[in-house]
Amino acid sequence: MAIEKKKERILVVDDSPQTLELIRRNLESAGYQVFTAKSVAEAIRTFEANPVDLVITDLKMPEVSGMDLVKHIRDNYTDTEVMMITGYPSVESAVEAVKTGAEEYLTKPFTDEELFSTVRRTLDKLHIRRAGQARLQKIASAPYGLIGESAAMHKVFNMIAKASSTSATVLITGESGTGKELVARAIHYSSSRASAQFVPVNCAAIPGELLESELFGHVKGAFTGAIESRAGFFQTADGGTIFLDEISDTGLTMQAKLLRVLQDKEVCMVGSTHSRKVDVRILAATNKDLLSLVKKGTFREDLYYRLNVITIDLPPLRDRGDDILLLINYFVNKFGKDLEKPVPRFSENALQALRNYHWPGNVRELENVVQRLVVMTDSDFIETSDLPSLMRFSALSKTSFDRTLAEVEVEYIQNVLTSVDGNRTKAAKILGIDRKTLRDKLKKTPDIK
């Protein structure tokens, strides 16, 4: 037997019986379950008896206003969206409605299509928020210590499992901050070498003239200051794994010596005439395109093919979808515990801004941002205004392509006004216009939020 899809439930609040009846008929014809109330007091009683997905309320009503109802819902029912309708539009009331918690603001008279599209848009936002909160509450399985449920990360997990079952050399590629060392550690600790040493080496952090000594060791008297013999990283990793991070920053001479180690499994300490066998698995990583460096002559082609037996390409954070929400949850709990502070919650708008941000620094940048927010925010609720300035307007960057230029302009102006709490001077500065131009636009478009 087919299971009937649960109807979305809407409560309409208006002191006009005609308006209530009109909206009720229209919404029921569109498949919604509709409740009605003629006052805020009646709405609260109805709402408590019949939890709903969306409340549509008039702004001006006798005794208690729709704005008070919005505030009551936002304070007590966070899993419900609110939409405001009014026949007395003004910028100030729209800004106040949005600040109080109304998701949408619709001006009377409106067409059936405007009602349907606004209701659908508001409910879509609710479903997105519910999905995001569900992910935030979910404990990430974190295979190999890596957090992610996106298709891109499942592909990485699959590659790690295959690489762990062999002794082949692995080249890990990806932008800075994507977690290449975590992948290298996952491969090592999932392999038969897990009980031996994992030795990470940042090739870019060691001066070229010292890199050979650091990697292969040196004998006493090999150079000025070599007062005793010392083993290098390859000897330390014997029986285990060495991770050569930023392999692209090594010079051609060092590349030739690394090639020899890969071919012969031997290292020669600086100042010594004898080679020593080592049993070391090599994992390498780079944030650069090695093949393009080969074509430029700055990276050896033979070494490239020796390293590139198995390649694991890490996706940038911007391509990982809702993995961002899982990572936010992980980091905010981590830093809240470290600092012995209550774990703050993120508003829907703040999460959307973080979700839409480009993240050039990837997971490392996200970790730093969350740590700063936990340290610097005194409230237990993080709003968009608490985010770094570059991220505050990222939530405004996504738009559809079925609207006129005038409609897009109106939405952008209303979003900017909302973000600065209705301060027209700040809004004009962000918009790149003077206050008079902004004032003129507001007069021409009274329904700007």
DRENDO-1510 file (C-alpha; in Angstrom, 1 decimal, always signed):
<recs>
REC; n; res; u; v; w
REC; 1; MET; +0.0; +0.0; +0.0 .
REC; 2; ALA; +1.4; +3.5; -0.9 .
REC; 3; ILE; +2.2; +5.7; +2.0 .
REC; 4; GLU; +0.6; +9.1; +1.8 .
REC; 5; LYS; +3.0; +12.0; +2.0 .
REC; 6; LYS; +2.5; +14.1; +5.2 .
REC; 7; LYS; +0.9; +17.5; +4.4 .
REC; 8; GLU; +2.8; +20.6; +5.5 .
REC; 9; ARG; +0.9; +22.4; +8.1 .
REC; 10; ILE; +0.3; +26.1; +8.1 .
REC; 11; LEU; -1.3; +28.4; +10.6 .
REC; 12; VAL; -2.8; +31.7; +9.2 .
REC; 13; VAL; -3.4; +34.6; +11.6 .
REC; 14; ASP; -5.4; +37.7; +10.6 .
REC; 15; ASP; -8.1; +39.7; +12.1 .
REC; 16; SER; -9.9; +39.9; +8.8 .
REC; 17; PRO; -12.3; +36.9; +8.2 .
REC; 18; GLN; -12.3; +37.5; +4.5 .
REC; 19; THR; -8.5; +37.4; +4.3 .
REC; 20; LEU; -8.4; +34.3; +6.4 .
REC; 21; GLU; -10.9; +32.5; +4.2 .
REC; 22; LEU; -9.2; +33.6; +1.0 .
REC; 23; ILE; -5.7; +32.4; +2.1 .
REC; 24; ARG; -7.1; +29.2; +3.6 .
REC; 25; ARG; -8.9; +28.2; +0.4 .
REC; 26; ASN; -5.9; +29.0; -1.8 .
REC; 27; LEU; -3.4; +27.0; +0.4 .
REC; 28; GLU; -5.7; +24.0; +0.8 .
REC; 29; SER; -6.1; +23.9; -2.9 .
REC; 30; ALA; -2.3; +23.7; -3.1 .
REC; 31; GLY; -2.3; +20.6; -0.8 .
REC; 32; TYR; -1.4; +22.2; +2.5 .
REC; 33; GLN; -3.2; +21.5; +5.8 .
REC; 34; VAL; -4.4; +24.9; +7.1 .
REC; 35; PHE; -5.4; +26.2; +10.5 .
REC; 36; THR; -6.7; +29.8; +11.0 .
REC; 37; ALA; -6.9; +32.2; +14.0 .
REC; 38; LYS; -8.3; +35.7; +14.3 .
REC; 39; SER; -6.0; +36.9; +17.0 .
REC; 40; VAL; -2.6; +36.3; +18.5 .
REC; 41; ALA; -4.1; +34.7; +21.6 .
REC; 42; GLU; -6.2; +32.3; +19.5 .
REC; 43; ALA; -3.1; +31.6; +17.4 .
REC; 44; ILE; -1.1; +30.6; +20.4 .
REC; 45; ARG; -3.8; +28.2; +21.6 .
REC; 46; THR; -4.2; +26.7; +18.1 .
REC; 47; PHE; -0.4; +26.4; +17.7 .
REC; 48; GLU; +0.1; +24.6; +21.0 .
REC; 49; ALA; -2.7; +22.1; +20.1 .
REC; 50; ASN; -1.5; +21.7; +16.5 .
REC; 51; PRO; +2.3; +22.1; +15.9 .
REC; 52; VAL; +2.8; +23.6; +12.5 .
REC; 53; ASP; +5.6; +24.1; +10.0 .
REC; 54; LEU; +4.8; +27.7; +9.0 .
REC; 55; VAL; +2.9; +30.6; +10.6 .
REC; 56; ILE; +1.6; +33.3; +8.3 .
REC; 57; THR; +0.6; +36.3; +10.4 .
REC; 58; ASP; -0.7; +39.8; +9.7 .
REC; 59; LEU; +1.4; +42.6; +11.1 .
REC; 60; LYS; -1.2; +45.0; +12.6 .
REC; 61; MET; -3.9; +43.3; +14.7 .
REC; 62; PRO; -5.9; +44.6; +17.7 .
REC; 63; GLU; -4.5; +44.1; +21.3 .
REC; 64; VAL; -1.4; +42.0; +20.4 .
REC; 65; SER; +0.5; +42.6; +17.1 .
REC; 66; GLY; +1.9; +40.1; +14.7 .
REC; 67; MET; +5.4; +41.2; +15.6 .
REC; 68; ASP; +4.8; +39.9; +19.2 .
REC; 69; LEU; +3.6; +36.6; +17.8 .
REC; 70; VAL; +6.8; +36.4; +15.7 .
REC; 71; LYS; +8.9; +37.0; +18.8 .
REC; 72; HIS; +6.9; +34.4; +20.8 .
REC; 73; ILE; +7.4; +31.8; +18.1 .
REC; 74; ARG; +11.1; +32.5; +17.8 .
REC; 75; ASP; +11.6; +32.3; +21.5 .
REC; 76; ASN; +9.7; +29.1; +22.0 .
REC; 77; TYR; +9.4; +27.2; +18.7 .
REC; 78; THR; +12.6; +27.2; +16.8 .
REC; 79; ASP; +11.4; +24.5; +14.4 .
REC; 80; THR; +8.8; +26.7; +12.8 .
REC; 81; GLU; +9.1; +29.3; +10.1 .
REC; 82; VAL; +7.3; +32.6; +10.1 .
REC; 83; MET; +6.0; +34.7; +7.3 .
REC; 84; MET; +4.7; +38.3; +7.7 .
REC; 85; ILE; +1.9; +39.9; +5.7 .
REC; 86; THR; +0.8; +43.5; +5.9 .
REC; 87; GLY; -1.3; +46.1; +4.2 .
REC; 88; TYR; +0.9; +48.9; +5.8 .
REC; 89; PRO; +4.3; +48.4; +4.3 .
REC; 90; SER; +7.4; +50.3; +5.4 .
REC; 91; VAL; +11.1; +49.8; +5.5 .
REC; 92; GLU; +11.2; +50.1; +9.2 .
REC; 93; SER; +8.5; +47.5; +9.9 .
REC; 94; ALA; +10.1; +45.1; +7.4 .
REC; 95; VAL; +13.5; +45.4; +9.0 .
REC; 96; GLU; +12.0; +44.9; +12.4 .
REC; 97; ALA; +10.1; +41.9; +11.2 .
REC; 98; VAL; +13.2; +40.3; +9.8 .
REC; 99; LYS; +15.2; +41.1; +12.9 .
REC; 100; THR; +12.5; +39.6; +15.1 .
REC; 101; GLY; +12.5; +36.4; +13.1 .
REC; 102; ALA; +10.2; +36.5; +10.1 .
REC; 103; GLU; +11.7; +34.7; +7.2 .
REC; 104; GLU; +9.6; +36.4; +4.5 .
REC; 105; TYR; +7.6; +39.7; +4.3 .
REC; 106; LEU; +4.6; +39.9; +1.8 .
REC; 107; THR; +2.7; +43.1; +1.1 .
REC; 108; LYS; -1.1; +43.2; +0.5 .
REC; 109; PRO; -2.6; +43.0; -2.0 .
REC; 110; PHE; -0.7; +40.0; -3.4 .
REC; 111; THR; -1.5; +37.6; -6.1 .
REC; 112; ASP; -2.1; +33.9; -5.7 .
REC; 113; GLU; +1.2; +33.2; -7.4 .
REC; 114; GLU; +3.1; +35.5; -5.0 .
REC; 115; LEU; +1.5; +33.8; -2.0 .
REC; 116; PHE; +2.3; +30.3; -3.3 .
REC; 117; SER; +5.9; +31.1; -4.3 .
REC; 118; THR; +6.6; +32.9; -0.9 .
REC; 119; VAL; +5.1; +30.0; +1.1 .
REC; 120; ARG; +7.1; +27.5; -0.9 .
REC; 121; ARG; +10.3; +29.4; -0.6 .
REC; 122; THR; +9.8; +29.8; +3.2 .
REC; 123; LEU; +9.1; +26.1; +3.7 .
REC; 124; ASP; +12.1; +25.1; +1.5 .
REC; 125; LYS; +14.3; +27.2; +3.9 .
REC; 126; LEU; +12.7; +25.3; +6.8 .
REC; 127; HIS; +13.5; +21.9; +5.3 .
REC; 128; ILE; +17.1; +23.0; +4.6 .
REC; 129; ARG; +17.5; +24.2; +8.2 .
REC; 130; ARG; +16.0; +21.0; +9.6 .
REC; 131; ALA; +18.4; +18.9; +7.4 .
REC; 132; GLY; +21.3; +21.1; +8.6 .
REC; 133; GLN; +20.4; +20.8; +12.2 .
REC; 134; ALA; +20.0; +17.0; +11.9 .
REC; 135; ARG; +23.5; +16.8; +10.5 .
REC; 136; LEU; +24.8; +19.0; +13.3 .
REC; 137; GLN; +23.3; +16.7; +15.9 .
REC; 138; LYS; +24.6; +13.6; +14.2 .
REC; 139; ILE; +27.9; +12.1; +15.5 .
REC; 140; ALA; +30.2; +11.9; +12.5 .
REC; 141; SER; +31.6; +8.4; +12.0 .
REC; 142; ALA; +34.9; +9.9; +11.2 .
REC; 143; PRO; +36.6; +6.9; +9.5 .
REC; 144; TYR; +40.4; +7.2; +9.8 .
REC; 145; GLY; +39.9; +10.3; +11.9 .
REC; 146; LEU; +38.5; +12.2; +8.8 .
REC; 147; ILE; +35.1; +13.8; +9.1 .
REC; 148; GLY; +32.8; +13.7; +6.0 .
REC; 149; GLU; +29.8; +12.1; +4.5 .
REC; 150; SER; +29.9; +13.6; +1.0 .
REC; 151; ALA; +30.4; +11.5; -2.1 .
REC; 152; ALA; +33.8; +13.1; -2.6 .
REC; 153; MET; +35.0; +12.0; +0.8 .
REC; 154; HIS; +33.6; +8.5; +0.5 .
REC; 155; LYS; +35.7; +8.2; -2.6 .
REC; 156; VAL; +38.7; +9.3; -0.6 .
REC; 157; PHE; +37.9; +6.7; +2.1 .
REC; 158; ASN; +37.7; +4.0; -0.5 .
REC; 159; MET; +41.1; +5.0; -1.9 .
REC; 160; ILE; +42.6; +5.0; +1.6 .
REC; 161; ALA; +41.4; +1.5; +2.2 .
REC; 162; LYS; +42.9; +0.3; -1.1 .
REC; 163; ALA; +46.2; +2.1; -0.5 .
REC; 164; SER; +46.5; +0.7; +3.1 .
REC; 165; SER; +46.4; -2.9; +1.8 .
REC; 166; THR; +49.5; -2.4; -0.4 .
REC; 167; SER; +53.0; -1.1; +0.1 .
REC; 168; ALA; +52.9; +1.0; -3.0 .
REC; 169; THR; +54.0; +4.7; -3.0 .
REC; 170; VAL; +51.1; +7.1; -2.7 .
REC; 171; LEU; +50.9; +10.7; -4.0 .
REC; 172; ILE; +48.3; +12.8; -2.1 .
REC; 173; THR; +47.2; +15.9; -3.9 .
REC; 174; GLY; +44.9; +18.8; -2.9 .
REC; 175; GLU; +44.8; +22.4; -1.9 .
REC; 176; SER; +46.4; +23.7; +1.3 .
REC; 177; GLY; +44.3; +22.9; +4.3 .
REC; 178; THR; +42.4; +19.9; +2.9 .
REC; 179; GLY; +44.0; +17.4; +5.3 .
REC; 180; LYS; +46.7; +15.6; +3.3 .
REC; 181; GLU; +48.7; +14.6; +6.4 .
REC; 182; LEU; +45.5; +13.2; +8.0 .
REC; 183; VAL; +45.1; +11.0; +4.9 .
REC; 184; ALA; +48.8; +9.9; +5.1 .
REC; 185; ARG; +48.3; +9.0; +8.8 .
REC; 186; ALA; +45.2; +7.1; +7.9 .
REC; 187; ILE; +47.0; +5.0; +5.3 .
REC; 188; HIS; +49.9; +4.3; +7.7 .
REC; 189; TYR; +47.8; +3.4; +10.8 .
REC; 190; SER; +45.5; +1.2; +8.6 .
REC; 191; SER; +48.4; -0.7; +7.1 .
REC; 192; SER; +50.6; -3.6; +8.3 .
REC; 193; ARG; +53.2; -1.0; +9.3 .
REC; 194; ALA; +50.9; +0.6; +11.9 .
REC; 195; SER; +53.0; -0.5; +14.9 .
REC; 196; ALA; +56.2; +1.2; +13.5 .
REC; 197; GLN; +57.0; +4.9; +13.2 .
REC; 198; PHE; +55.1; +7.4; +11.1 .
REC; 199; VAL; +57.6; +10.3; +10.3 .
REC; 200; PRO; +56.1; +13.5; +8.8 .
REC; 201; VAL; +58.6; +15.8; +7.0 .
REC; 202; ASN; +57.7; +19.2; +5.7 .
REC; 203; CYS; +60.1; +19.6; +2.9 .
REC; 204; ALA; +59.2; +23.3; +2.4 .
REC; 205; ALA; +60.2; +24.1; +6.0 .
REC; 206; ILE; +63.8; +22.8; +5.8 .
REC; 207; PRO; +66.4; +24.8; +4.0 .
REC; 208; GLY; +67.7; +23.1; +0.8 .
REC; 209; GLU; +71.2; +22.8; +2.1 .
REC; 210; LEU; +70.1; +21.0; +5.2 .
REC; 211; LEU; +67.4; +18.8; +3.7 .
REC; 212; GLU; +69.8; +16.0; +2.7 .
REC; 213; SER; +71.3; +15.8; +6.2 .
REC; 214; GLU; +67.8; +15.8; +7.8 .
REC; 215; LEU; +66.5; +13.1; +5.5 .
REC; 216; PHE; +69.5; +10.8; +5.3 .
REC; 217; GLY; +71.5; +11.7; +8.4 .
REC; 218; HIS; +75.3; +12.5; +8.6 .
REC; 219; VAL; +78.4; +11.1; +10.0 .
REC; 220; LYS; +80.7; +12.9; +12.5 .
REC; 221; GLY; +82.9; +15.5; +10.8 .
REC; 222; ALA; +80.8; +15.5; +7.6 .
REC; 223; PHE; +80.6; +19.3; +7.8 .
REC; 224; THR; +81.3; +22.1; +10.2 .
REC; 225; GLY; +79.2; +21.6; +13.3 .
REC; 226; ALA; +78.8; +17.8; +12.7 .
REC; 227; ILE; +80.3; +16.9; +16.1 .
REC; 228; GLU; +78.6; +13.5; +16.2 .
REC; 229; SER; +76.9; +11.1; +13.8 .
REC; 230; ARG; +73.1; +11.4; +13.6 .
REC; 231; ALA; +70.5; +9.3; +11.9 .
REC; 232; GLY; +68.1; +11.0; +9.5 .
REC; 233; PHE; +64.3; +10.7; +9.1 .
REC; 234; PHE; +64.6; +7.7; +6.7 .
REC; 235; GLN; +66.5; +5.7; +9.4 .
REC; 236; THR; +64.0; +6.8; +12.0 .
REC; 237; ALA; +61.1; +5.6; +9.8 .
REC; 238; ASP; +62.8; +2.2; +9.1 .
REC; 239; GLY; +60.0; -0.4; +9.1 .
REC; 240; GLY; +57.4; +2.3; +9.0 .
REC; 241; THR; +56.3; +5.2; +6.8 .
REC; 242; ILE; +57.8; +8.5; +5.9 .
REC; 243; PHE; +55.5; +11.3; +4.7 .
REC; 244; LEU; +57.2; +13.9; +2.5 .
REC; 245; ASP; +54.9; +16.9; +2.5 .
REC; 246; GLU; +55.3; +19.6; -0.1 .
REC; 247; ILE; +57.5; +17.3; -2.2 .
REC; 248; SER; +57.3; +19.8; -5.0 .
REC; 249; ASP; +59.6; +22.2; -3.0 .
REC; 250; THR; +62.6; +20.0; -3.2 .
REC; 251; GLY; +65.4; +20.9; -5.6 .
REC; 252; LEU; +66.5; +18.7; -8.6 .
REC; 253; THR; +69.6; +17.4; -6.8 .
REC; 254; MET; +67.5; +16.2; -3.9 .
REC; 255; GLN; +64.9; +14.8; -6.2 .
REC; 256; ALA; +67.7; +12.6; -7.8 .
REC; 257; LYS; +68.6; +11.3; -4.4 .
REC; 258; LEU; +65.0; +10.5; -3.5 .
REC; 259; LEU; +64.7; +8.6; -6.7 .
REC; 260; ARG; +67.7; +6.5; -5.7 .
REC; 261; VAL; +66.0; +5.7; -2.4 .
REC; 262; LEU; +62.8; +4.7; -4.1 .
REC; 263; GLN; +64.7; +2.5; -6.6 .
REC; 264; ASP; +67.3; +0.8; -4.4 .
REC; 265; LYS; +65.8; +1.1; -0.9 .
REC; 266; GLU; +69.1; +2.5; +0.3 .
REC; 267; VAL; +70.2; +5.8; +1.9 .
REC; 268; CYS; +73.7; +7.2; +2.2 .
REC; 269; MET; +74.4; +9.4; +5.1 .
REC; 270; VAL; +76.2; +12.7; +4.4 .
REC; 271; GLY; +79.9; +12.2; +4.7 .
REC; 272; SER; +79.7; +8.4; +4.4 .
REC; 273; THR; +80.8; +6.2; +1.5 .
REC; 274; HIS; +78.5; +3.3; +2.4 .
REC; 275; SER; +74.8; +3.0; +1.7 .
REC; 276; ARG; +72.4; +1.5; +4.2 .
REC; 277; LYS; +69.3; -0.6; +3.4 .
REC; 278; VAL; +66.0; +0.8; +4.8 .
REC; 279; ASP; +62.5; -0.6; +4.7 .
REC; 280; VAL; +60.5; +2.5; +4.4 .
REC; 281; ARG; +57.2; +3.2; +2.7 .
REC; 282; ILE; +57.1; +6.6; +1.1 .
REC; 283; LEU; +54.0; +8.8; +1.0 .
REC; 284; ALA; +54.2; +12.2; -0.6 .
REC; 285; ALA; +52.0; +15.2; -0.9 .
REC; 286; THR; +51.7; +18.4; -2.8 .
REC; 287; ASN; +49.3; +21.3; -3.4 .
REC; 288; LYS; +50.8; +21.9; -6.8 .
REC; 289; ASP; +50.4; +20.3; -10.2 .
REC; 290; LEU; +53.5; +18.1; -10.5 .
REC; 291; LEU; +52.9; +17.3; -14.1 .
REC; 292; SER; +53.0; +21.0; -15.0 .
REC; 293; LEU; +56.2; +21.3; -13.0 .
REC; 294; VAL; +57.6; +18.3; -15.0 .
REC; 295; LYS; +56.9; +20.2; -18.2 .
REC; 296; LYS; +58.6; +23.3; -16.9 .
REC; 297; GLY; +61.7; +21.2; -16.0 .
REC; 298; THR; +61.5; +21.9; -12.2 .
REC; 299; PHE; +60.4; +18.4; -11.2 .
REC; 300; ARG; +62.0; +15.2; -12.4 .
REC; 301; GLU; +59.7; +13.2; -14.7 .
REC; 302; ASP; +61.1; +9.8; -13.5 .
REC; 303; LEU; +60.5; +10.8; -9.8 .
REC; 304; TYR; +57.0; +11.9; -10.6 .
REC; 305; TYR; +56.1; +8.5; -12.1 .
REC; 306; ARG; +57.8; +6.7; -9.1 .
REC; 307; LEU; +55.7; +8.7; -6.7 .
REC; 308; ASN; +52.4; +8.6; -8.7 .
REC; 309; VAL; +51.7; +4.9; -8.3 .
REC; 310; ILE; +48.5; +5.6; -6.3 .
REC; 311; THR; +47.0; +9.1; -6.3 .
REC; 312; ILE; +44.5; +10.3; -3.8 .
REC; 313; ASP; +43.1; +13.7; -4.7 .
REC; 314; LEU; +41.5; +15.6; -1.8 .
REC; 315; PRO; +38.4; +17.7; -2.6 .
REC; 316; PRO; +38.4; +21.4; -1.5 .
REC; 317; LEU; +36.0; +22.1; +1.3 .
REC; 318; ARG; +33.7; +24.2; -1.0 .
REC; 319; ASP; +33.0; +21.0; -3.0 .
REC; 320; ARG; +32.0; +18.9; +0.1 .
REC; 321; GLY; +28.5; +20.2; +0.6 .
REC; 322; ASP; +27.1; +19.6; +4.1 .
REC; 323; ASP; +30.4; +18.2; +5.4 .
REC; 324; ILE; +30.9; +21.8; +6.4 .
REC; 325; LEU; +28.1; +21.4; +9.0 .
REC; 326; LEU; +29.6; +18.3; +10.4 .
REC; 327; LEU; +33.0; +20.0; +10.7 .
REC; 328; ILE; +31.5; +23.0; +12.4 .
REC; 329; ASN; +29.9; +20.7; +14.9 .
REC; 330; TYR; +33.1; +18.8; +15.5 .
REC; 331; PHE; +35.2; +21.9; +16.0 .
REC; 332; VAL; +32.8; +23.9; +18.1 .
REC; 333; ASN; +32.5; +21.0; +20.5 .
REC; 334; LYS; +36.2; +20.5; +20.5 .
REC; 335; PHE; +37.1; +24.1; +21.3 .
REC; 336; GLY; +34.2; +24.5; +23.7 .
REC; 337; LYS; +35.5; +21.6; +25.7 .
REC; 338; ASP; +39.1; +22.8; +25.5 .
REC; 339; LEU; +38.2; +26.3; +26.8 .
REC; 340; GLU; +35.7; +24.9; +29.3 .
REC; 341; LYS; +32.9; +27.1; +27.8 .
REC; 342; PRO; +29.3; +26.3; +27.0 .
REC; 343; VAL; +29.1; +25.1; +23.4 .
REC; 344; PRO; +27.5; +27.9; +21.4 .
REC; 345; ARG; +24.9; +27.3; +18.7 .
REC; 346; PHE; +24.8; +28.8; +15.3 .
REC; 347; SER; +21.9; +30.7; +13.8 .
REC; 348; GLU; +20.4; +29.5; +10.5 .
REC; 349; ASN; +21.7; +32.6; +8.7 .
REC; 350; ALA; +25.2; +32.1; +10.2 .
REC; 351; LEU; +25.3; +28.5; +9.1 .
REC; 352; GLN; +24.1; +29.5; +5.6 .
REC; 353; ALA; +26.8; +32.1; +5.4 .
REC; 354; LEU; +29.5; +29.6; +6.4 .
REC; 355; ARG; +28.0; +27.0; +4.0 .
REC; 356; ASN; +28.1; +29.5; +1.1 .
REC; 357; TYR; +31.6; +30.8; +1.7 .
REC; 358; HIS; +34.4; +29.8; -0.7 .
REC; 359; TRP; +36.9; +28.6; +1.9 .
REC; 360; PRO; +40.2; +29.2; +0.1 .
REC; 361; GLY; +42.0; +27.9; +3.2 .
REC; 362; ASN; +39.7; +24.8; +3.4 .
REC; 363; VAL; +39.3; +22.8; +6.6 .
REC; 364; ARG; +42.3; +24.5; +8.3 .
REC; 365; GLU; +40.6; +27.9; +7.7 .
REC; 366; LEU; +37.2; +26.6; +9.0 .
REC; 367; GLU; +38.9; +25.3; +12.1 .
REC; 368; ASN; +40.6; +28.6; +12.8 .
REC; 369; VAL; +37.3; +30.5; +12.2 .
REC; 370; VAL; +35.4; +28.3; +14.6 .
REC; 371; GLN; +38.1; +28.5; +17.3 .
REC; 372; ARG; +38.1; +32.3; +17.0 .
REC; 373; LEU; +34.3; +32.4; +17.3 .
REC; 374; VAL; +34.3; +30.2; +20.4 .
REC; 375; VAL; +37.0; +32.3; +22.0 .
REC; 376; MET; +35.6; +35.7; +21.2 .
REC; 377; THR; +31.9; +35.3; +21.4 .
REC; 378; ASP; +30.4; +35.9; +24.8 .
REC; 379; SER; +26.9; +34.8; +23.8 .
REC; 380; ASP; +25.8; +31.1; +23.6 .
REC; 381; PHE; +24.3; +31.9; +20.1 .
REC; 382; ILE; +26.5; +32.8; +17.1 .
REC; 383; GLU; +24.8; +35.2; +14.6 .
REC; 384; THR; +25.9; +36.3; +11.1 .
REC; 385; SER; +27.2; +39.5; +12.6 .
REC; 386; ASP; +29.7; +37.5; +14.7 .
REC; 387; LEU; +31.4; +36.1; +11.5 .
REC; 388; PRO; +34.4; +37.6; +9.9 .
REC; 389; SER; +33.4; +40.4; +7.4 .
REC; 390; LEU; +34.3; +38.4; +4.3 .
REC; 391; MET; +31.8; +35.7; +5.3 .
REC; 392; ARG; +28.9; +37.9; +6.4 .
REC; 393; PHE; +27.6; +38.4; +2.9 .
REC; 394; SER; +28.4; +35.0; +1.5 .
REC; 395; ALA; +24.8; +34.0; +2.2 .
REC; 396; LEU; +23.7; +36.7; -0.3 .
REC; 397; SER; +25.7; +35.2; -3.1 .
REC; 398; LYS; +23.3; +32.5; -4.3 .
REC; 399; THR; +20.4; +33.5; -6.4 .
REC; 400; SER; +18.1; +32.0; -9.0 .
REC; 401; PHE; +18.0; +33.1; -12.7 .
REC; 402; ASP; +14.2; +33.6; -13.1 .
REC; 403; ARG; +14.0; +37.1; -11.7 .
REC; 404; THR; +14.4; +40.6; -13.2 .
REC; 405; LEU; +17.4; +42.8; -12.4 .
REC; 406; ALA; +15.1; +45.1; -10.4 .
REC; 407; GLU; +13.9; +42.1; -8.2 .
REC; 408; VAL; +17.5; +41.1; -7.6 .
REC; 409; GLU; +18.4; +44.7; -6.6 .
REC; 410; VAL; +15.5; +44.9; -4.2 .
REC; 411; GLU; +16.6; +41.6; -2.5 .
REC; 412; TYR; +20.2; +42.7; -2.2 .
REC; 413; ILE; +19.3; +46.1; -0.7 .
REC; 414; GLN; +17.0; +44.5; +1.8 .
REC; 415; ASN; +19.6; +41.9; +2.8 .
REC; 416; VAL; +22.2; +44.6; +3.3 .
REC; 417; LEU; +19.8; +46.7; +5.4 .
REC; 418; THR; +19.0; +43.6; +7.5 .
REC; 419; SER; +22.7; +42.8; +8.0 .
REC; 420; VAL; +23.4; +46.3; +9.4 .
REC; 421; ASP; +20.2; +46.4; +11.5 .
REC; 422; GLY; +18.6; +49.0; +9.3 .
REC; 423; ASN; +21.5; +51.5; +9.4 .
REC; 424; ARG; +21.1; +53.4; +6.1 .
REC; 425; THR; +24.6; +55.0; +6.3 .
REC; 426; LYS; +26.3; +51.7; +6.7 .
REC; 427; ALA; +24.0; +50.1; +4.0 .
REC; 428; ALA; +24.8; +52.9; +1.5 .
REC; 429; LYS; +28.5; +52.5; +2.1 .
REC; 430; ILE; +28.3; +48.7; +1.4 .
REC; 431; LEU; +26.2; +49.3; -1.6 .
REC; 432; GLY; +28.6; +51.9; -3.0 .
REC; 433; ILE; +25.9; +54.7; -3.2 .
REC; 434; ASP; +25.2; +57.8; -1.2 .
REC; 435; ARG; +22.4; +58.1; +1.3 .
REC; 436; LYS; +20.3; +60.2; -1.0 .
REC; 437; THR; +20.4; +57.5; -3.7 .
REC; 438; LEU; +19.5; +54.8; -1.2 .
REC; 439; ARG; +16.7; +57.0; +0.2 .
REC; 440; ASP; +15.3; +57.5; -3.3 .
REC; 441; LYS; +15.4; +53.7; -3.9 .
REC; 442; LEU; +13.5; +53.1; -0.7 .
REC; 443; LYS; +10.8; +55.6; -1.6 .
REC; 444; LYS; +10.3; +53.9; -5.0 .
REC; 445; THR; +10.2; +50.4; -3.5 .
REC; 446; PRO; +8.3; +50.6; -0.2 .
REC; 447; ASP; +8.3; +46.9; +0.3 .
REC; 448; ILE; +12.1; +46.6; +0.6 .
REC; 449; LYS; +12.8; +44.7; +3.8 .
</recs>
